[in-house]
Amino acid sequence: MRKFNVAVVGATGAVGEELFRVMEAYDFPVNNIVPLASAKSAGTTIEYKNKEYKVLELTETSFEENEVEIAFFSAGGSISAKFAKYAVEAGAVVIDNTSHFRMEPNIPLVVPEVNPEEIAKWKETGIIANPNCSTIQMVLSLKPLDELYGIKRVDVSTYQAVSGAGKAGMEELVKQMQAFFAFKLEESEKEAFAHQIALNVIPQIDVAQPNGFTKEEMKMVNETQKIMNKKMQIAATCVRVPVLRSHSESITVTFEDNVVVDVEKVREALNNFENVEVIDDLENKQYPMPIIATDTDITYVGRIRKDVYADNIVHYFNVADQVRVGAATNSVRIALKWIEMENNN
């Protein structure tokens, strides 16, 4: 099997570190690893398959000099905006984890289990965009339901872990909890989040938009429509919660007007879908939770129930590790599917 020179931009960040773990778990066909980061992180080392690699400073010539063939970008939108073109010019396919390219019409936005055919469009720009973390886990559950009944509308409230704000978010929660037990919580710093996150929930993620939604909420709307290739109605409320890792979502799906929901058929459709697993036994207190999803590559669905008033509405709860499913794992799955398609051409 052909092996590839793989660059990871943002190699020392939370998603970058997870990318190395996921590539190792999936036995990714690596010839050489090229860890790239800012000048501040250059010179440190990362470990991959018991071998150490020196982190290099990201420059305009990094990709050409290291003969990079696959470049994962997860260092922020401004970095992708500046440096992705140099990777493409060097002949690499760019798999971008940031929001910068997602809504570009000629750049595929891909969840491989949902719309793998879009990967073929990569040649237009050399770039494949990885969706927002909360969008990925939602569409993994929406796709089989749309195939089953036809979705008309989606209403979602998210419970997003602090790791969605990177290492700084996790550190802030931990420090605030330590401060709480030292009776000094009111003195704790608030840098990663606008408000105290320990023992609190914050009903705002990202900046306010003119329509009253936030940028994060509108990402879920616009990205879901692009991935599903369907202008379904979507409304999102995104909330930051004091959980270290794994996002949860409470989802209400309204199907076409003539549908009469059969909950068992819904369970079956979800459970049979790739990388989705149903945990749904309320009487025995079995349902998806962040502690179940963390460090896994599965999107878990439970609390599935038909609406009390309308036959065409179903409610459920959805949980996935957003650092893996919502970022690193989805990126690696895109790359593996890209390799498979290239080998078949």
DAPE-V375954 format. One record per pair of residues at least 12 apart in sequence whose ideal C-beta (glycine too) atoms are under 10 Angstrom apart, sorted by the first residue. I is the first residue (numbers start at 0). J is the second residue. D is the distance in whole Angstrom. If there is no record, write none. Layout:
I,J,D  I,J,D
//
This chain:
0,26,10  0,28,5  0,338,9  0,342,9  1,28,7  1,30,8  1,68,9  1,338,8  1,341,9  1,342,8  2,27,9  2,28,5  2,29,6  2,30,4  2,31,8  2,68,9  3,27,8  3,28,6  3,29,7  3,30,6  3,31,8  3,66,10  3,67,9  3,68,4  3,69,5  3,91,9  3,92,9  3,334,8  3,338,7  4,29,8  4,30,5  4,31,5  4,32,8  4,33,6  4,62,9  4,65,6  4,66,5  4,67,5  4,68,5  4,69,7  4,70,9  4,91,8  5,18,9  5,19,10  5,22,7  5,27,7  5,28,9  5,29,5  5,30,8  5,31,7  5,32,6  5,33,7  5,34,10  5,47,9  5,65,10  5,67,7  5,68,7  5,69,5  5,70,8  5,71,7  5,91,9  5,331,10  5,334,8  6,31,9  6,32,8  6,33,4  6,34,8  6,35,6  6,55,9  6,57,9  6,61,7  6,62,6  6,65,7  6,66,10  6,67,4  6,68,9  6,69,7  6,70,4  6,71,7  6,72,9  6,86,7  6,89,9  6,91,7  6,93,9  7,19,7  7,22,9  7,32,7  7,33,7  7,34,6  7,35,7  7,36,9  7,45,8  7,47,9  7,52,10  7,54,9  7,67,10  7,69,9  7,70,8  7,71,5  7,72,8  7,73,7  7,74,9  7,327,10  7,330,10  8,33,9  8,34,9  8,35,5  8,36,8  8,37,10  8,57,6  8,61,8  8,62,9  8,67,10  8,70,7  8,71,7  8,72,5  8,73,7  8,74,5  8,75,9  8,78,7  8,79,8  8,82,7  8,83,9  8,86,8  8,93,9  8,95,9  8,96,9  8,97,10  9,34,9  9,35,8  9,36,6  9,37,9  9,40,9  9,57,9  9,71,8  9,72,7  9,73,4  9,74,3  9,75,7  9,78,7  9,79,9  9,96,8  9,97,9  9,165,10  10,32,9  10,33,9  10,34,3  10,35,6  10,36,5  10,40,7  10,41,10  10,43,9  10,44,10  10,45,6  10,47,10  10,52,8  10,54,6  10,55,9  10,57,9  10,71,9  10,73,9  10,74,9  11,34,8  11,35,10  11,36,5  11,37,8  11,39,9  11,40,5  11,41,10  11,43,6  11,44,10  11,45,7  11,54,6  11,74,9  11,166,9  12,36,8  12,37,10  12,40,9  12,73,6  12,74,6  12,75,9  12,96,10  12,165,7  12,166,7  13,73,9  13,162,6  13,163,9  13,164,9  13,165,5  13,166,5  13,167,9  13,168,9  13,169,8  13,244,10  13,322,6  13,326,9  13,327,9  14,71,9  14,72,10  14,73,4  14,74,9  14,96,6  14,97,10  14,129,9  14,132,9  14,162,10  14,165,8  14,321,10  14,322,6  14,323,9  14,325,9  14,326,5  14,327,6  14,330,8  15,34,8  15,35,9  15,36,8  15,40,10  15,45,8  15,54,10  15,71,8  15,72,10  15,73,5  15,74,7  15,96,9  15,326,10  15,327,8  16,34,10  16,45,7  16,46,10  16,73,10  16,166,9  16,322,9  16,327,9  17,73,9  17,162,10  17,294,10  17,320,9  17,322,5  17,323,6  17,326,7  17,327,4  17,328,8  17,330,9  17,331,10  18,34,10  18,45,10  18,47,10  18,71,6  18,73,7  18,94,10  18,96,9  18,322,10  18,323,10  18,326,8  18,327,5  18,328,9  18,330,7  18,331,7  18,334,10  19,32,8  19,34,8  19,45,6  19,46,8  19,47,5  19,48,9  19,52,9  19,71,10  19,327,9  20,46,10  20,47,9  20,294,9  20,322,10  20,323,8  20,327,7  20,328,10  20,331,10  21,296,8  21,322,9  21,323,6  21,326,9  21,327,5  21,328,5  21,329,9  21,330,8  21,331,5  21,332,9  22,47,7  22,48,9  22,71,9  22,327,8  22,328,10  22,330,9  22,331,6  22,334,9  22,335,10  23,46,10  23,47,6  23,48,6  23,49,9  23,331,10  24,296,8  24,323,9  24,327,10  24,328,9  24,331,9  25,296,9  25,328,8  25,331,6  25,332,8  25,334,9  25,335,7  26,48,9  26,335,10  27,47,10  27,48,10  27,69,9  27,331,6  27,334,7  27,335,7  27,338,9  28,69,10  28,334,9  28,335,9  28,338,7  29,47,8  29,48,8  29,69,9  30,66,9  30,68,8  31,52,9  31,65,7  31,66,8  31,67,9  31,68,9  32,45,8  32,46,10  32,47,5  32,48,9  32,50,8  32,51,10  32,52,5  32,65,10  33,52,8  33,53,10  33,54,10  33,55,7  33,57,10  33,61,7  33,62,8  33,64,9  33,65,5  33,66,9  33,67,6  33,69,10  33,70,8  34,47,8  34,52,5  34,53,7  34,54,5  34,55,7  34,57,10  35,54,7  35,55,6  35,56,7  35,57,4  35,58,9  35,61,6  35,62,9  35,65,9  35,67,9  35,70,8  35,71,10  35,72,9  35,74,8  35,78,10  35,82,9  35,86,10  36,54,5  36,55,8  36,56,7  36,57,6  36,74,7  36,78,10  37,54,9  37,56,7  37,57,7  37,74,8  37,78,9  38,56,5  38,57,8  38,58,9  39,56,9  40,54,5  40,55,9  40,56,8  40,57,9  40,74,10  41,53,8  41,54,6  41,55,6  41,56,4  41,57,8  41,58,10  42,54,7  42,55,9  42,56,8  57,72,10  57,74,7  57,78,7  57,81,9  57,82,6  57,85,9  58,82,8  58,85,8  59,81,9  59,82,7  59,84,9  59,85,5  59,86,10  59,88,9  59,89,10  60,85,7  60,89,8  61,82,8  61,85,7  61,86,8  61,89,8  62,82,8  62,83,10  62,84,10  62,85,6  62,86,4  62,87,9  62,88,8  62,89,4  62,90,8  62,91,6  62,93,9  63,85,8  63,86,9  63,88,8  63,89,4  63,90,8  63,91,9  64,89,9  65,89,9  65,91,10  66,89,8  66,90,8  66,91,9  67,85,10  67,86,6  67,89,6  67,90,8  67,91,5  67,92,10  67,93,10  68,86,10  68,89,9  68,90,7  68,91,6  68,92,7  68,338,10  69,86,9  69,91,6  69,92,6  69,93,8  69,94,7  69,330,10  69,331,10  69,333,10  69,334,6  69,337,8  69,338,8  70,82,9  70,83,8  70,85,9  70,86,4  70,87,8  70,89,8  70,91,5  70,92,7  70,93,5  70,94,7  70,95,9  70,125,9  70,126,9  70,334,10  71,86,10  71,91,10  71,92,10  71,93,8  71,94,5  71,95,8  71,96,7  71,129,9  71,326,10  71,327,8  71,330,6  71,331,8  71,333,9  71,334,8  72,86,8  72,93,6  72,94,7  72,95,5  72,96,6  72,97,6  72,99,9  72,100,9  72,126,9  72,128,10  72,129,9  72,330,9  73,94,9  73,95,8  73,96,4  73,97,7  73,129,8  73,326,7  73,327,8  73,330,8  74,95,10  74,96,9  74,97,8  75,96,9  75,97,6  75,98,9  75,99,9  75,165,10  76,95,9  76,96,10  76,97,4  76,98,6  76,99,4  76,100,9  76,101,10  77,97,9  77,99,8  78,95,10  78,97,8  78,99,9  79,93,8  79,95,5  79,96,8  79,97,5  79,98,9  79,99,5  79,100,7  79,126,9  79,128,9  80,95,10  80,97,8  80,99,5  80,100,9  81,99,10  83,95,6  83,97,9  83,99,8  83,100,7  83,124,9  83,125,8  83,126,6  84,124,9  84,125,8  84,126,9  86,125,8  86,126,9  87,121,10  87,124,7  87,125,3  87,126,7  88,125,8  89,125,10  90,125,8  91,125,7  91,126,10  92,118,9  92,121,6  92,122,9  92,124,10  92,125,6  92,126,8  92,127,7  92,333,9  92,334,8  92,337,6  92,338,9  92,341,9  93,106,10  93,121,9  93,124,8  93,125,6  93,126,5  93,127,7  93,128,9  94,109,9  94,118,10  94,121,9  94,126,8  94,127,5  94,128,8  94,129,6  94,329,9  94,330,5  94,331,9  94,332,10  94,333,5  94,334,6  94,337,8  95,108,10  95,126,6  95,127,7  95,128,5  95,129,6  95,330,9  96,128,9  96,129,5  96,130,9  96,131,10  96,132,9  96,325,10  96,326,6  96,327,8  96,329,9  96,330,6  97,128,8  97,129,8  97,131,10  98,128,8  98,129,10  98,130,9  98,131,7  98,205,9  98,214,8  98,215,10  98,218,7  98,222,9  99,126,9  99,128,8  100,124,8  100,126,6  100,127,9  100,128,5  100,129,9  101,128,5  101,129,8  101,130,6  101,131,7  101,134,9  101,218,8  101,221,8  101,222,6  101,225,8  101,226,10  102,128,8  102,218,9  102,221,6  102,222,7  102,225,7  103,123,10  103,124,8  103,126,8  103,128,7  104,123,10  104,225,9  105,120,7  105,123,5  105,124,6  105,126,9  106,120,8  106,121,8  106,123,8  106,124,5  106,125,9  106,126,5  106,127,7  106,128,5  106,225,10  107,119,8  107,120,5  107,121,6  107,123,9  107,124,9  107,126,8  107,127,5  107,128,7  107,225,9  107,226,10  107,333,9  108,120,10  108,127,8  108,128,5  108,129,8  108,130,6  108,131,10  108,134,9  108,221,10  108,222,6  108,223,10  108,225,5  108,226,6  109,121,9  109,127,6  109,128,7  109,129,7  109,130,8  109,135,10  109,226,8  109,329,8  109,330,10  109,332,9  109,333,5  109,336,8  109,337,9  110,129,9  110,130,6  110,134,8  110,135,5  110,136,9  110,137,10  110,138,6  110,139,7  110,142,8  110,222,10  110,223,10  110,226,6  110,227,10  110,274,10  110,324,10  110,329,6  110,332,8  110,333,8  111,273,9  111,274,9  111,329,7  111,330,10  111,331,10  111,332,5  111,333,6  111,334,9  111,335,8  111,336,5  111,337,9  111,339,10  112,135,10  112,138,9  112,139,6  112,142,7  112,143,9  112,272,7  112,273,5  112,274,6  112,275,8  112,298,9  112,329,9  112,332,8  112,336,10  113,130,9  113,135,9  113,138,5  113,139,7  113,141,8  113,142,5  113,143,9  113,145,10  113,223,10  113,226,6  113,227,7  113,228,10  113,272,9  113,273,9  114,138,9  114,142,8  114,225,9  114,226,6  114,227,8  114,228,7  115,332,9  115,333,9  115,336,5  115,337,10  115,339,9  115,340,8  116,228,10  116,340,9  117,225,9  117,226,8  117,228,9  117,333,10  118,333,7  118,334,10  118,336,6  118,337,6  118,339,9  118,340,6  118,341,10  119,337,9  119,340,6  119,344,9  121,333,9  121,337,7  121,340,9  121,341,10  127,330,9  127,333,6  127,334,9  127,336,9  127,337,7  128,222,9  128,225,9  128,333,9  129,325,9  129,326,7  129,327,9  129,329,6  129,330,5  129,332,10  129,333,7  130,218,8  130,219,9  130,222,5  130,223,8  130,225,8  130,226,6  130,325,8  130,326,10  130,329,7  131,163,10  131,205,10  131,214,10  131,215,7  131,218,5  131,219,7  131,221,10  131,222,6  131,223,9  131,237,10  131,321,9  131,325,8  131,326,9  132,157,10  132,159,8  132,160,9  132,162,10  132,163,6  132,215,10  132,218,10  132,246,6  132,319,8  132,320,9  132,321,4  132,322,8  132,323,10  132,324,8  132,325,3  132,326,6  132,329,9  133,155,8  133,157,5  133,158,10  133,159,6  133,163,8  133,204,9  133,215,7  133,216,9  133,218,8  133,219,6  133,222,9  133,223,10  133,235,8  133,237,7  133,246,6  133,247,10  133,248,7  133,317,10  133,319,9  133,321,7  133,325,7  134,155,10  134,215,10  134,218,6  134,219,5  134,220,9  134,221,9  134,222,4  134,223,6  134,225,9  134,226,7  134,233,10  134,235,9  134,325,8  135,222,9  135,223,10  135,226,9  135,246,10  135,298,8  135,319,8  135,321,8  135,324,6  135,325,5  135,326,8  135,328,9  135,329,5  136,157,9  136,245,9  136,246,7  136,247,9  136,248,7  136,250,10  136,274,10  136,275,9  136,292,9  136,297,10  136,298,5  136,299,9  136,300,9  136,317,6  136,318,8  136,319,4  136,320,9  136,321,7  136,324,6  136,325,6  136,329,9  137,153,8  137,155,6  137,157,9  137,219,7  137,222,9  137,223,7  137,226,10  137,233,9  137,235,9  137,246,9  137,248,6  137,250,7  137,298,9  137,317,7  137,319,9  137,325,10  138,153,10  138,219,9  138,222,8  138,223,6  138,225,10  138,226,5  138,227,6  138,298,9  139,269,9  139,272,7  139,273,8  139,274,7  139,275,6  139,297,9  139,298,4  139,300,9  139,317,8  139,319,8  139,324,8  139,325,10  139,329,9  140,153,10  140,248,8  140,250,7  140,252,9  140,265,10  140,268,10  140,269,6  140,272,8  140,275,6  140,277,10  140,298,6  140,299,9  140,300,5  140,303,10  140,315,7  140,316,10  140,317,5  140,319,9  141,153,7  141,155,10  141,223,7  141,226,9  141,227,7  141,229,10  141,231,8  141,233,10  141,250,8  141,252,7  141,269,10  141,317,9  142,226,9  142,227,7  142,268,9  142,269,10  142,272,7  142,273,9  142,275,9  143,265,9  143,267,9  143,268,4  143,269,6  143,270,9  143,271,7  143,272,4  143,273,9  143,275,7  143,300,10  144,250,9  144,252,6  144,254,8  144,260,10  144,264,10  144,265,7  144,268,6  144,269,7  144,272,9  144,300,10  144,313,7  144,315,9  145,227,7  145,229,7  145,231,8  145,252,9  145,254,9  145,268,10  146,268,7  146,272,9  147,254,8  147,258,9  147,260,9  147,261,9  147,264,6  147,265,7  147,267,9  147,268,5  147,269,9  148,252,8  148,253,10  148,254,4  148,255,7  148,257,10  148,258,5  148,259,9  148,260,7  148,261,9  148,264,9  148,265,8  148,268,9  148,311,8  148,313,9  149,229,9  149,231,9  149,254,6  149,255,5  149,256,10  149,257,9  149,258,7  149,311,10  150,223,10  150,227,8  150,229,7  150,231,5  150,232,9  150,233,9  150,252,6  150,253,7  150,254,6  150,255,8  150,258,10  151,229,10  151,231,6  151,232,7  151,252,8  151,253,5  151,254,6  151,255,5  151,256,7  151,258,9  151,311,8  151,312,10  152,231,6  152,232,4  152,233,7  152,234,8  152,251,8  152,252,8  152,253,4  152,254,9  152,311,10  152,312,9  153,219,9  153,220,9  153,223,7  153,227,10  153,231,6  153,232,7  153,233,5  153,234,8  153,235,8  153,250,7  153,251,7  153,252,6  153,253,7  154,232,9  154,233,8  154,234,5  154,235,8  154,236,8  154,249,9  154,250,7  154,251,4  154,252,8  154,253,8  154,312,10  154,314,9  155,216,9  155,219,7  155,220,10  155,223,9  155,233,7  155,234,7  155,235,5  155,236,7  155,237,9  155,248,5  155,249,7  155,250,5  155,251,7  155,252,9  155,317,9  156,202,9  156,234,9  156,235,8  156,236,5  156,237,8  156,238,7  156,247,9  156,248,7  156,249,5  156,250,8  156,251,9  157,204,8  157,215,8  157,216,9  157,219,8  157,235,7  157,236,7  157,237,5  157,238,6  157,239,9  157,240,9  157,246,6  157,247,7  157,248,5  157,249,8  157,250,9  157,317,9  157,321,10  158,200,8  158,237,9  158,238,6  158,239,8  158,240,5  158,241,10  158,242,7  158,245,9  158,246,7  158,247,4  158,248,7  158,249,8  158,289,8  158,316,9  158,318,9  159,200,10  159,201,9  159,204,6  159,215,8  159,237,6  159,238,7  159,239,5  159,240,7  159,242,8  159,245,9  159,246,5  159,247,8  159,248,9  159,321,7  159,325,10  160,172,9  160,239,8  160,240,7  160,241,9  160,242,4  160,243,6  160,244,5  160,245,6  160,246,6  160,247,8  160,289,7  160,292,10  160,293,9  160,320,9  160,321,7  160,322,9  160,325,10  161,173,9  161,175,10  161,191,7  161,192,8  161,196,6  161,197,10  161,201,10  161,239,7  161,240,8  161,241,7  161,242,7  161,243,6  161,244,8  162,242,9  162,243,6  162,244,5  162,245,8  162,246,9  162,293,9  162,320,9  162,321,7  162,322,6  162,325,10  162,326,10  163,204,7  163,215,9  163,237,9  163,239,7  163,242,10  163,244,9  163,245,10  163,246,7  163,321,6  163,322,8  163,325,8  163,326,10  164,191,5  164,192,7  164,196,9  164,204,9  164,239,8  165,191,8  165,322,10  166,191,9  167,190,7  167,191,4  167,192,9  168,190,10  168,191,5  168,192,7  168,196,8  168,239,8  168,243,9  169,191,9  169,243,6  169,244,8  170,188,10  170,190,9  170,191,8  171,187,8  171,188,7  171,189,8  171,190,6  171,191,4  171,192,6  171,195,9  171,196,6  171,197,8  172,191,8  172,192,9  172,195,10  172,196,5  172,197,6  172,239,10  172,240,10  172,241,6  172,242,8  172,243,7  173,197,9  173,243,8  174,187,6  174,188,7  174,190,10  174,191,10  174,197,9  175,187,5  175,188,8  175,189,8  175,192,9  175,195,6  175,196,6  175,197,4  175,198,8  175,199,9  175,241,8  176,196,9  176,197,5  176,198,8  176,241,8  177,197,9  178,195,10  178,197,8  179,195,10  179,197,6  179,198,7  184,197,7  184,198,8  191,239,10  192,204,9  192,239,6  192,241,10  193,239,10  194,239,9  195,241,9  196,239,6  196,240,8  196,241,5  196,242,10  197,241,6  198,241,7  199,239,9  199,240,9  199,241,7  200,238,5  200,239,7  200,240,5  200,241,7  200,242,10  201,237,10  201,238,7  201,239,4  201,240,8  201,241,9  202,236,7  202,237,8  202,238,5  202,239,8  203,215,8  203,216,9  203,236,10  203,237,8  203,238,8  203,239,8  204,216,8  204,218,10  204,235,10  204,236,10  204,237,4  204,238,7  204,239,6  205,217,9  205,218,8  205,237,8  212,234,8  212,235,7  212,236,8  212,237,9  213,235,9  213,236,9  213,237,6  214,237,9  215,235,8  215,236,10  215,237,4  215,238,10  215,239,10  216,233,9  216,234,8  216,235,4  216,236,7  216,237,5  217,233,10  217,235,8  217,237,10  218,235,8  218,237,9  219,233,7  219,234,9  219,235,4  219,236,10  219,237,7  219,248,9  220,232,9  220,233,4  220,234,7  220,235,6  221,233,9  223,235,9  231,252,9  231,253,9  232,253,8  234,251,9  235,248,9  235,250,10  236,249,9  240,289,9  242,288,9  242,289,5  242,290,9  242,293,9  243,289,8  243,290,10  243,293,8  244,289,7  244,290,9  244,292,8  244,293,5  244,294,8  244,320,6  244,321,8  244,322,6  244,323,9  245,287,9  245,288,8  245,289,4  245,290,8  245,291,8  245,292,4  245,293,5  245,294,9  245,295,9  245,299,9  245,318,6  245,319,6  245,320,5  245,321,6  245,322,8  245,323,9  245,324,9  245,325,9  246,289,8  246,292,9  246,317,9  246,318,7  246,319,6  246,320,8  246,321,4  246,322,10  246,324,9  246,325,7  247,287,7  247,288,8  247,289,6  247,292,8  247,299,9  247,316,7  247,317,7  247,318,5  247,319,9  247,321,10  248,287,10  248,298,10  248,300,10  248,315,9  248,316,7  248,317,4  248,318,7  248,319,9  249,302,8  249,314,7  249,315,8  249,316,6  249,317,8  250,300,9  250,302,10  250,313,9  250,314,7  250,315,6  250,316,7  250,317,6  251,306,8  251,312,6  251,313,8  251,314,5  251,315,8  252,265,9  252,306,10  252,311,9  252,312,7  252,313,5  252,314,8  252,315,8  253,306,9  253,309,8  253,311,6  253,312,5  253,313,9  254,309,9  254,310,9  254,311,5  254,312,7  254,313,8  255,311,7  256,309,10  256,310,9  256,311,6  257,310,9  257,311,8  258,309,10  258,310,7  258,311,4  258,312,9  258,313,9  259,305,9  259,309,10  259,310,4  259,311,7  260,303,10  260,304,9  260,305,5  260,306,8  260,309,9  260,310,6  260,311,6  260,312,7  260,313,5  261,305,8  261,310,10  261,313,10  262,279,9  262,303,6  262,304,7  262,305,5  262,313,7  262,315,10  263,303,9  265,277,9  265,279,10  265,300,9  265,303,6  265,304,9  265,305,8  265,313,6  265,315,8  266,279,6  266,300,8  266,301,9  266,303,6  266,315,9  269,298,9  269,299,10  269,300,5  269,301,10  269,303,8  269,315,8  269,317,9  270,300,8  272,298,9  272,300,9  273,298,10  273,332,10  274,295,10  274,296,6  274,297,6  274,298,6  274,319,9  274,324,8  274,328,9  274,329,10  274,332,8  275,297,7  275,298,5  275,299,8  275,300,6  275,317,9  275,319,9  276,291,10  276,292,10  276,295,9  276,297,5  276,298,7  276,299,5  276,300,7  276,301,9  277,299,8  277,300,5  277,301,6  277,303,7  277,315,9  278,291,7  278,292,10  278,297,10  278,299,5  278,300,8  278,301,5  278,302,9  278,316,9  278,318,9  279,299,9  279,300,7  279,301,4  279,302,7  279,303,5  279,304,9  279,315,8  279,316,9  280,301,8  281,301,8  281,302,7  281,303,9  281,304,8  285,301,7  286,299,8  286,300,9  286,301,4  286,302,5  286,303,9  286,315,10  286,316,6  286,318,9  287,299,4  287,300,6  287,301,5  287,302,8  287,315,9  287,316,6  287,317,7  287,318,4  287,319,8  288,301,9  288,316,9  288,318,6  289,318,6  289,319,9  289,320,8  289,321,10  290,318,9  291,318,7  291,320,10  292,317,10  292,318,5  292,319,5  292,320,5  292,321,9  292,323,9  292,324,8  293,318,9  293,319,9  293,320,5  293,321,10  293,322,9  293,323,9  294,320,6  294,322,9  294,323,7  295,318,10  295,319,8  295,320,6  295,323,7  295,324,8  295,328,9  296,319,9  296,320,8  296,323,6  296,324,6  296,327,9  296,328,5  296,329,9  296,331,9  296,332,9  297,318,9  297,319,7  297,320,8  297,323,9  297,324,7  297,328,10  298,317,6  298,318,7  298,319,4  298,320,9  298,324,6  298,325,9  299,316,9  299,317,7  299,318,5  299,319,7  299,320,10  299,324,10  300,315,6  300,316,7  300,317,5  300,318,8  300,319,10  301,315,7  301,316,5  301,317,8  301,318,8  302,314,7  302,315,6  302,316,4  302,317,9  303,315,5  303,316,8  304,316,10
//
